[in-house]
Amino acid sequence: MKMVIAIVQDKDSAKLMERLVAGGHRATKLASTGGFLREGNTTFLIGCADEEVDDVIGAIREVCHSREQLVTPLTPAGGPGDSYVPYPVEVTVGGATIFVLHVERFDKV
């Protein structure tokens, strides 16, 4: 048995959950926050049989896409904030970060 942990952008979470359920996969959805942009993410915990891992990852790849987003950098720490004029920069966000872990034991009570 495997545990697939997928961290996805909030914009993709509802559609991914629909796709997983339609494929017969159970998932637990947790709210999480990213460290880079400090924006909301969703972390999915998906327990599945070894032979279902490729299908789960395929669903994630199908739904979660990267996109360009304009962000305004934070004011530098310790510097004079009144002379700093932040200009928006374009960064790539989204997609998914996926971990696949071996599960030694699974109990459902």
Secondary structure, 3 states (H helix, E strand, C coil): CEEEEEEEEHHHHHHHHHHHHHCCCCCEEEEEECCCCCCEEEEEEEEECHHHHHHHHHHHHHHCCEEEEEECCCCCCCCCHHHCCCCCEEEEEECEEEEEEECCCCCCC
